[in-house]
Amino acid sequence: MYDLVIRNAMIHDGAGGPGRPGDLAVGNGRIVEIGGGLGAGREQIDADGLVLAPGLIDVHTHYDAQITWDPYVDPSPRHGVTTVVMGNCGFTIAPCRPEHRDLTMRNLTHVEGMSLDALRAGVRWDFESFPDYLAMLERQGVGPNVAAFIGHSSVRTYVMGADASRRAARADEIAAMRALVLEGVRAGAVGFSTTTFEGHNGEGGVPMPSQLAAADELESLVKTLGEVGRGVFMLTKGSATRMADLESLAAASGRPVIVAALLHNPARPDSSFNDLATIAAARARRHDMIGQISCCPLTMEFTLKSPYPMESHAPWRPAMAAHDQAALTVIYADPAFRAAMKRSLAAPAGVTNFSGDWARVRVAEVADRAHGDYEGRTIAELAAAENKDPFDWFLDLGIAENLETLFAAELLNIDEAAVGRMLRDPNALITLSDAGAHLTFLCDAGYGLYLLGHWVRERGVLSLAQAIHALTARQAEAYRIMDRGRLVAGAFADLILFDPDTVGRTANKRVFDLPAGASRLTSAPIGLHGVWVNGTRIADSSGALRPARPPGQVIRSFAA
């Protein structure tokens, strides 16, 4: 007798071919048989024609901190994600010396969009080394399967302390970092990750440590993957990062190079396509590269207390360094600050999240009900009505409302024709949920359901089979994850059951369920009827289920 039999499903195996009706049987956490008229199961489910597919593999998450207090890393499993890859962009919490814990958390406050109080109250520090961290997760248990990068900023901080965000490393420090990366990959890291993006900053605008790394340091650390013969290198690139240099790293290490974040920017409409073309040329030269793209419009909610969309502009740095709200308000009122930002918005230098399109920034919620008629209207519209510069109007409203006005900005990936073109590019990997990060600004944990609903059902840009392949087997292949992402006999039973006629995600809502009562944005799935991790059901049509024994595995072994 099987442990589980799902009958009468439309089975999409993840390989990209058409679905076929049939049954699927599970035993001991793996798929045992797929066909028709299978025998009895201890649990039996009539799918009634719903689509049965591999569980989604989300390769760009930031759950490194959250998973220590929430093994089920809500909300990803509710959205059909059965495997997460975390530690992207070098934003990890291991390795970490006890004396660097507060520094590490302060580094994460901006990029994770999480309050310092929440991190201090929530993170479990039952580890110091990267192998210790993986072992802690195994003892604790994990809801979905988890693979983790060893991250550059944590490695730098472990070796250099506070100097990691101040200067280049010496030769002896690079050697110490190399030893840590080797230790991490041999212990089971999926690879090594970093960022050179100027918008990635910690508390007070202090750059994330990896931004201070010289080229020789980065090359030395990436080459460790070649020495082990395993692991991928993931980088979020900044304006000074040359794709040719990344191809050189792929050639020197012999390992895959994964480049983020290729989002369509209306101010630089050809940039992401040029990067994908460069990746295509590198692949033609047998250098393994791929670009990470998103199927979602990048929208963020923010207040002027922490306006992440503005922080990639150099003139904003004085505001990021302000020590309290009073100092921040003084900076916002300063004519020189405003003039410098207006110049930068008019002609942005390098990679920016926001390029001055005020028609895509609206007032989401006012703090003073006297301004209630502003809600839902754009800054461009409201400023024009008062014959004011939009940036001045934006700051003036924030100051008048004690910096508590909630704004919503549509930043990147807004041009659907361009995004659709990217989704069909064979050199692109559809991902970039950023789940676990930017918690007060956005929630794209449901990106996979959005792809299946919006881009497949509503827009017809991809077929259902193509989209399922992109979200499952394609991800497993790129990251060398074995026995997942396909519905075949012998593979792990990571499964989702959904209705293709309704599948999607709800709008985001704000909840206050982080440690210390801090807030985050979250969303709910639509049309998802079941999620199984290694044969154990962790979600149904009513939402998340949390078995007492988390069924996920910490993945430590990867294909070469």
C-alpha positions in Angstrom: 0.0 0.0 0.0 1.3 3.5 -0.9 1.5 6.3 1.6 -0.4 8.7 -0.7 -2.2 8.3 -4.0 -3.4 11.4 -6.0 -5.9 10.2 -8.6 -7.5 11.8 -11.7 -4.9 14.6 -12.0 -3.7 16.4 -15.1 0.0 15.6 -14.5 2.7 18.1 -15.7 6.0 16.4 -15.0 8.2 19.6 -15.2 10.1 18.6 -18.3 8.1 21.1 -20.5 5.9 18.7 -22.4 2.1 18.6 -22.4 0.2 17.4 -19.4 -1.4 14.0 -19.3 -4.2 12.6 -17.1 -3.2 10.0 -14.5 -2.5 9.1 -10.9 0.6 9.5 -8.8 1.7 7.4 -5.9 4.1 8.3 -3.0 6.0 6.1 -0.6 8.7 7.0 2.0 8.8 10.6 0.8 9.4 9.8 -2.9 7.4 9.3 -6.0 6.9 5.5 -6.5 4.8 5.3 -9.6 2.9 7.4 -12.1 0.2 6.0 -14.3 -3.4 4.9 -14.3 -5.4 2.6 -12.0 -2.8 2.6 -9.2 -3.3 0.6 -6.1 -4.6 1.8 -2.7 -3.0 4.5 -0.5 -3.2 5.2 3.2 -4.2 8.7 2.0 -6.1 9.1 -1.2 -7.0 12.3 -3.0 -9.3 12.8 -6.0 -7.8 15.7 -7.9 -10.8 15.9 -10.2 -8.8 17.1 -13.1 -6.7 19.7 -11.3 -3.1 20.2 -12.4 -0.5 18.2 -10.4 3.0 19.6 -10.9 6.4 19.6 -9.1 6.7 21.9 -6.2 8.1 25.3 -7.0 11.8 25.9 -6.4 12.5 29.5 -5.4 16.2 30.2 -5.9 16.3 33.8 -4.8 15.2 34.2 -1.1 16.5 35.8 2.0 15.1 33.6 4.8 18.4 33.2 6.6 17.3 35.1 9.7 13.6 34.3 9.6 14.1 30.5 9.3 15.7 30.5 12.8 12.4 31.4 14.4 10.0 30.3 11.7 11.0 26.9 10.2 8.1 27.1 7.7 9.3 30.5 6.3 5.9 31.9 5.8 4.5 32.7 3.2 6.5 30.8 0.6 5.1 27.3 1.2 1.5 28.7 1.1 2.4 29.8 -2.5 3.5 26.3 -3.6 7.2 26.7 -2.9 8.7 23.4 -1.7 12.4 24.3 -2.0 14.0 27.6 -1.2 17.6 28.8 -1.9 18.6 31.4 0.6 21.7 33.5 1.3 21.5 35.4 -2.0 23.5 38.6 -2.6 25.9 37.6 0.3 23.3 38.6 2.9 23.8 35.7 5.3 24.1 35.4 9.1 26.7 32.6 9.1 29.5 32.5 9.7 29.3 35.0 12.6 31.4 35.5 15.7 29.4 36.3 18.9 30.9 39.8 19.0 29.6 40.5 15.5 26.0 39.5 16.0 24.7 43.0 16.5 26.8 44.3 13.6 25.4 41.6 11.3 21.8 42.4 12.3 22.4 46.1 11.8 23.7 45.3 8.3 20.5 43.5 7.5 18.0 46.2 8.7 17.9 48.1 5.4 18.3 45.2 2.9 16.0 42.9 4.7 13.5 45.7 5.4 13.1 44.3 9.0 13.3 46.2 12.2 16.4 45.8 14.4 14.1 45.0 17.3 12.5 42.1 15.3 15.9 40.7 14.4 17.2 41.0 18.0 14.1 39.3 19.4 13.9 36.6 16.7 17.3 35.3 15.5 18.5 32.2 17.2 22.3 32.3 17.5 23.0 28.6 18.1 25.9 28.6 15.7 29.1 30.4 14.8 30.5 28.7 11.7 28.6 28.0 8.4 28.6 24.2 9.1 27.2 25.0 12.6 24.4 26.9 10.9 23.4 24.1 8.6 23.5 21.6 11.6 21.3 23.9 13.6 18.7 24.0 10.8 18.8 20.2 10.6 18.2 19.9 14.4 15.4 22.4 14.4 13.8 21.1 11.2 12.7 23.0 8.1 9.3 23.2 6.5 10.3 23.4 2.9 13.6 22.0 1.6 16.4 24.5 2.1 19.7 25.1 0.3 22.0 27.9 1.5 24.7 30.1 0.0 27.7 31.0 2.0 27.6 34.8 1.7 30.4 37.3 1.0 29.4 40.0 3.5 29.2 37.5 6.4 32.6 36.0 5.5 34.1 39.5 5.3 32.7 40.5 8.6 33.9 37.3 10.3 37.4 38.0 9.2 37.5 41.9 9.3 34.9 43.0 11.8 33.6 46.5 11.3 36.5 47.2 8.8 34.6 44.9 6.4 32.5 47.9 5.3 35.5 50.4 5.3 38.4 49.0 3.2 39.9 46.5 0.9 41.2 43.3 2.4 44.8 42.4 2.9 46.3 39.2 1.4 46.2 37.4 4.8 42.5 38.4 5.2 41.7 37.1 1.7 43.3 33.8 2.6 41.2 33.5 5.7 38.1 34.2 3.7 39.0 31.6 1.2 39.3 29.0 4.0 35.8 29.9 5.2 34.3 29.6 1.7 36.0 26.3 1.2 34.7 25.1 4.5 31.2 26.2 3.7 31.0 24.6 0.2 32.5 21.4 1.5 29.9 21.4 4.3 27.0 21.7 1.8 26.6 25.3 0.7 24.9 25.6 -2.7 27.6 28.0 -3.6 29.0 31.5 -2.9 27.0 34.7 -3.2 27.8 38.5 -3.3 26.6 41.9 -4.4 28.2 44.9 -5.9 24.9 46.9 -6.2 25.2 50.4 -4.7 21.7 50.3 -3.3 22.5 47.4 -0.9 23.3 49.2 2.3 23.1 48.5 6.0 22.0 50.7 8.9 22.8 54.3 8.4 23.7 53.9 4.7 26.9 51.9 5.5 27.7 49.8 2.4 27.3 46.1 2.7 30.8 44.6 3.2 31.1 43.0 -0.2 31.0 46.3 -1.9 34.5 47.1 -0.5 36.0 44.0 -2.1 38.6 44.5 -4.8 38.6 42.4 -8.0 41.4 40.1 -6.7 39.5 39.2 -3.6 36.3 38.3 -5.5 38.3 36.3 -8.0 40.1 34.4 -5.3 36.8 33.5 -3.5 35.0 32.4 -6.6 37.9 30.2 -7.7 37.3 28.1 -4.5 34.3 26.7 -6.2 36.4 25.3 -8.9 38.8 23.8 -6.4 35.9 21.9 -4.8 34.3 21.1 -8.2 30.9 22.1 -7.0 28.7 25.1 -6.3 27.4 28.1 -8.2 28.4 31.8 -7.9 25.6 34.3 -7.6 26.1 38.0 -7.9 23.7 41.0 -7.8 25.6 43.5 -10.0 26.1 47.2 -9.6 26.8 49.9 -12.1 30.5 49.3 -12.2 30.2 45.5 -12.7 31.2 44.4 -16.2 29.6 41.4 -17.7 32.9 40.5 -19.4 34.5 40.2 -15.9 31.8 37.9 -14.8 32.4 35.7 -17.8 36.0 35.7 -16.9 35.1 34.4 -13.5 33.0 31.6 -15.1 35.9 30.7 -17.2 38.5 30.8 -14.4 36.4 28.8 -11.9 34.7 26.5 -14.3 31.5 27.0 -12.3 28.1 28.5 -13.2 27.7 32.3 -12.7 24.2 33.6 -12.0 23.7 37.3 -12.5 20.9 39.3 -10.8 18.9 41.4 -11.0 17.9 41.9 -14.6 14.8 44.0 -14.3 13.4 46.2 -17.1 14.1 49.8 -16.3 12.1 52.4 -18.3 15.0 54.9 -17.9 17.4 52.3 -19.5 15.1 50.2 -21.6 17.9 48.2 -23.4 20.0 47.4 -20.4 18.6 44.1 -19.3 18.3 42.9 -23.0 22.0 43.8 -23.5 22.9 41.8 -20.4 21.0 38.8 -21.7 22.6 39.1 -25.1 26.0 39.1 -23.4 25.1 36.0 -21.4 24.0 34.3 -24.6 27.4 35.0 -26.2 29.2 33.7 -23.1 27.1 30.5 -23.2 28.0 30.1 -26.9 31.6 30.1 -25.7 30.7 27.3 -23.2 31.0 29.6 -20.2 28.0 28.8 -17.9 26.1 31.9 -17.2 22.4 32.8 -16.7 20.5 35.9 -15.7 17.9 36.2 -13.0 14.7 38.0 -14.1 11.3 38.6 -12.4 7.8 38.1 -13.8 6.4 40.6 -11.3 6.3 44.4 -11.5 8.6 45.7 -8.8 6.4 47.8 -6.5 7.3 49.0 -3.0 5.4 50.5 -0.1 7.5 52.8 2.0 7.5 55.9 4.3 10.1 58.7 4.4 11.5 57.1 7.6 13.0 54.4 5.4 12.5 55.2 1.7 14.4 52.3 0.1 13.6 53.3 -3.6 15.6 56.5 -3.2 18.6 55.0 -1.5 20.5 54.0 -4.7 20.9 57.7 -5.5 24.2 59.0 -4.1 22.8 62.4 -2.9 20.4 60.5 -0.6 23.3 59.2 1.6 23.1 62.1 4.1 19.5 61.0 4.8 20.5 57.4 5.3 23.2 58.5 7.8 20.7 60.6 9.9 20.7 59.3 13.5 17.1 60.2 14.4 13.8 61.4 12.9 14.5 65.0 13.8 17.8 65.0 11.9 16.1 63.3 9.0 13.5 66.0 8.8 16.1 68.7 8.8 17.8 67.1 5.8 14.6 66.7 3.9 13.9 70.4 4.3 17.4 71.4 3.2 17.3 73.2 -0.3 20.7 71.9 -1.1 19.7 68.3 -0.5 16.6 68.7 -2.6 18.6 70.3 -5.5 21.1 67.5 -5.5 18.4 64.8 -5.5 16.5 66.6 -8.3 19.7 66.6 -10.4 20.2 62.9 -9.7 16.6 62.0 -10.5 16.9 63.9 -13.8 20.1 62.1 -14.9 20.7 59.1 -12.6 24.2 57.7 -12.5 24.5 54.0 -12.5 21.8 51.5 -11.4 18.9 53.0 -9.6 15.6 51.7 -8.3 13.7 55.0 -9.0 14.4 57.4 -11.9 11.9 60.2 -11.2 8.7 58.9 -12.8 6.3 60.5 -10.3 3.3 59.2 -12.2 4.2 55.8 -10.8 4.4 56.9 -7.2 1.1 57.3 -5.3 -0.1 58.1 -1.9 -1.2 54.8 -0.5 -2.3 55.9 3.0 -2.1 59.3 4.7 -1.3 59.8 8.4 -3.5 62.9 8.7 -7.1 62.3 7.6 -7.3 65.9 6.6 -5.3 64.8 3.6 -7.6 61.8 2.9 -8.4 62.9 -0.7 -4.7 62.4 -1.6 -5.0 58.6 -1.2 -4.8 56.6 -4.4 -3.6 59.6 -6.4 -0.1 60.0 -7.9 2.5 62.5 -6.8 2.7 63.8 -10.4 -1.0 64.6 -10.4 -1.1 66.1 -6.9 2.0 68.2 -7.4 0.7 69.5 -10.7 -2.5 70.6 -9.1 -0.5 72.8 -6.7 2.0 73.9 -9.4 4.9 72.4 -7.4 7.9 70.3 -8.2 6.9 66.6 -7.5 9.9 65.9 -5.4 9.3 69.0 -3.3 5.6 68.0 -2.9 6.6 64.5 -1.9 9.0 65.7 0.8 6.6 68.4 2.0 3.8 66.0 2.5 6.0 63.6 4.4 7.3 66.3 6.7 3.8 67.6 7.3 2.7 64.1 8.4 5.7 63.4 10.6 7.3 61.1 8.0 4.4 58.6 8.4 2.7 58.9 5.0 2.7 55.6 3.2 3.7 55.8 -0.4 3.6 53.1 -3.1 5.9 53.1 -6.1 5.9 51.1 -9.3 9.6 51.0 -10.0 10.8 48.4 -12.5 9.3 45.7 -14.8 6.3 47.9 -15.5 6.5 47.5 -19.4 4.7 44.2 -19.9 5.8 43.9 -23.5 9.4 44.1 -22.4 8.9 41.7 -19.5 7.1 39.2 -21.7 10.1 39.3 -24.1 12.4 38.6 -21.2 10.3 35.7 -19.9 10.8 33.9 -23.3 14.5 34.5 -23.3 16.4 31.1 -23.0 19.2 32.8 -21.1 17.0 34.0 -18.3 15.9 32.3 -15.1 12.5 33.4 -13.7 12.9 34.1 -10.0 13.8 37.1 -7.8 11.0 36.7 -5.3 13.3 38.2 -2.6 11.1 36.4 -0.1 12.3 37.1 3.4 13.8 40.5 2.5 12.4 43.9 2.0 9.5 42.8 4.3 8.1 46.3 4.9 8.3 47.2 1.2 7.1 44.3 -0.9 6.1 40.6 -0.9 6.7 38.6 -4.1 6.7 35.2 -2.5 3.8 34.3 -4.8 5.7 35.1 -8.0 5.2 31.5 -9.3 1.4 31.6 -8.9 1.5 35.1 -10.6 3.4 33.6 -13.5 0.8 30.8 -13.9 -2.1 33.1 -13.6 -1.1 36.4 -15.2 1.4 35.4 -17.8 0.0 32.0 -18.7 -3.8 32.2 -18.3 -4.3 36.0 -18.9 -1.6 37.0 -21.3 -0.7 33.7 -23.0 3.0 34.7 -23.1 4.0 31.2 -22.0 2.2 27.9 -22.1 1.3 26.2 -18.9 3.9 23.5 -19.6 6.6 26.1 -20.3 5.8 28.0 -17.1 5.9 24.9 -14.9 9.2 23.9 -16.4 10.6 27.4 -15.8 9.5 27.2 -12.1 10.7 23.7 -11.4 13.1 21.6 -13.5 14.8 24.6 -14.9 15.7 25.9 -11.5 16.9 22.5 -10.3 19.2 22.2 -13.3 20.7 25.7 -12.9 21.5 25.1 -9.2 22.5 21.4 -9.6 19.7 20.3 -7.2 19.2 16.6 -7.6 15.9 14.6 -7.6 13.7 17.6 -7.4 11.8 19.7 -9.9 10.4 16.7 -11.9 7.6 14.2 -11.4 9.3 11.0 -12.1 9.6 7.7 -10.2 12.3 8.0 -7.6 12.3 11.7 -7.3 11.3 13.4 -4.0 7.6 13.9 -3.7 7.5 17.7 -3.8 4.1 18.4 -5.3 1.6 21.1 -5.9 -2.1 20.7 -7.0 -3.8 23.7 -8.5 -6.6 25.0 -10.6 -5.2 26.6 -13.8 -8.5 28.5 -14.3 -8.1 30.5 -11.1 -4.5 30.2 -9.9 -2.9 33.5 -8.7 -2.1 35.5 -5.7 -4.0 38.2 -3.7 -2.9 41.8 -3.2 -0.5 42.3 -0.4 -1.6 43.2 3.1 0.3 44.4 6.1 0.5 42.2 9.2 2.2 42.6 12.5 3.4 39.1 13.3 7.2 39.4 13.2 9.2 39.2 16.5 8.7 42.2 18.7 5.4 42.9 16.8 7.1 44.3 13.8 5.2 44.5 10.5 5.6 42.9 7.1 3.7 42.6 3.9 2.3 39.3 2.9 -0.2 37.8 0.4 -2.3 34.7 0.0 -2.6 32.1 -2.8 -5.6 31.7 -5.1 -6.5 28.4 -6.7 -3.9 26.3 -4.9 -5.4 23.1 -3.5 -2.4 21.3 -2.1 1.4 21.5 -1.4 3.5 18.5 -0.4 7.1 18.4 0.7 8.7 15.0 0.6 5.3 13.5 0.6 3.9 15.4 3.6 1.1 17.9 3.0 2.0 21.4 4.2 -0.8 23.4 2.6 -4.3 22.9 1.3 -7.1 25.1 -0.1 -7.6 26.7 3.3 -4.0 27.8 3.6 -0.9 26.7 5.5 -0.6 23.5 7.5 2.2 23.1 9.9 2.9 19.5 10.8 4.6 19.1 14.2 7.6 17.6 12.4 8.7 19.8 9.6 9.1 17.6 6.5 11.8 19.6 4.6 15.4 18.6 4.2 18.5 20.8 4.4 20.1 20.1 1.0 23.8 19.6 1.2 24.6 17.5 -1.8 24.5 18.9 -5.4 25.4 17.6 -8.8 28.7 18.7 -10.2 
